[in-house]
Amino acid sequence: MRYYLIDEVSLSDMKKTDGFLEQNAIRSELEKIFWVAIPEGILNEVQSRHKGCQPYLFSIEMGADWIQVELFIRSQQGLRCTCQSYCTPLQRDFIFDFTEKMIKELGVRT
C-alpha cells in the first residue's frame, strides 16, 4: 500500500489530531481510522461515472505516535469495483493539502 507517513508525533499532538479529525472527517467503525471525502470536482473519469459508488474517500489511520494517510481512493459503498484506485495527481494534491493544513493548523511538530 502506498501512503504518506508522519511519525514521531507527541501524545499531545496526537490528541489534537484526533479532535481535528472528529470535526473534519468521518470516523470509521475501526478505532483510530478516519475517512475524508474526495470532492466531486476532482474525481477521475471512471469515478465520476460511477454515481452508485460515491462518495469516494481516503483513509487516515492513527497509531501511538504516527499518522498514516493512504493514497488509495475507495468507495464508501463497497470494496469490489474497478473505480477504486490509487489517487490521481490532482487527488494526491488534495490529500497532501488536507494533511499539511491539518498539521499547520494544529501546530503539530514532526
N, C-alpha and C positions, 0 to 999 in steps of 0.2 A: 504494500500500500504506500502511496506517496502522501506525504503530509509535511506540514510546517510545524516544527517543534520549538517551543520556548521553554527552556529548563532553568533550573536553579532559581526558582521563584520562591520568595519568602512566604511563610504561612499567612502573614497579614495581607500580602498582595494576592494570595490565592483566595482568601475570604472576600476581598474586594471584587475580584474577578467573578466569583460565584454570584455575588449580588448583582453585578452588571449583567451577567448572562440571564439571571432570573428575570430581569426587566427588559432585555433586548433580544432574547432568543426563546426557543421552546424547549422546556425540559423534557427529555425522553423518559421512557419507562425505566431505563437503566440509570442507576445513580452516577452522577458526575458526567453525563453525556447530554449535550445540548444540540439543538438543531437551529440553523439560521437559514431563512428562506432566500433563495436567489431571485432577484427581481425579474419579472416577466420580460422586460426590455433587453435582457442580456442572455436569454435562453438561446441555445443553439437551434438550428433549423428543425431537427427531429423533436426536441423537447417542446418547441412552440406548437408543433402539430399534435402532440400527444396531450390533449386537454385533460383526458381522464387520468393521466399520471401526475398532473400538477397538484400541489406545488412541489418544486424541486428544492432540495436542501443540501447544505454541507454540515458536517458534524464538528463539534468541538468537544474534546474529552479532557477532563481534568484529573491529574494524578496528585500525589502528595506534594510535589514541588515542580510540576510541569503542566504545560498546556499543549495539547496536540490538536492541530487544525487539519482535518482531512481535505485533500484536493480532489476527492471523488464526489460527484454530484449524484444524489439519489432522489428517487421519487418517494414521497410520503405514502403513496398508495400501495406500494409493493416492491418486491426485490427482483422480479424476473422479467424485465423489459429492456429492450435494446436502447431505450432513450437515456438510460443511466450510463454515465461515462466520466472519465477524468475531465476536469474543468477545461474550458477554452481559455485562451489568453485573457479575454475580457472578464470571464468569471473568476479567473485567478486574481486579476487585479482587484475585483470586488472583495474576494476573500481576504487578500492581504490588507487592503484598505480598512476593512472591518476590524481585523485583528490589530493593526497598528493604531487605529483610532482608539480602540479599547485600551491598549497598553498606555498610550499617551494620556488619555482622559483620566485613567486611574492612577497614573504615575507609577506604574509597575516597573521595578528595577530588575534588569536581567543581566 
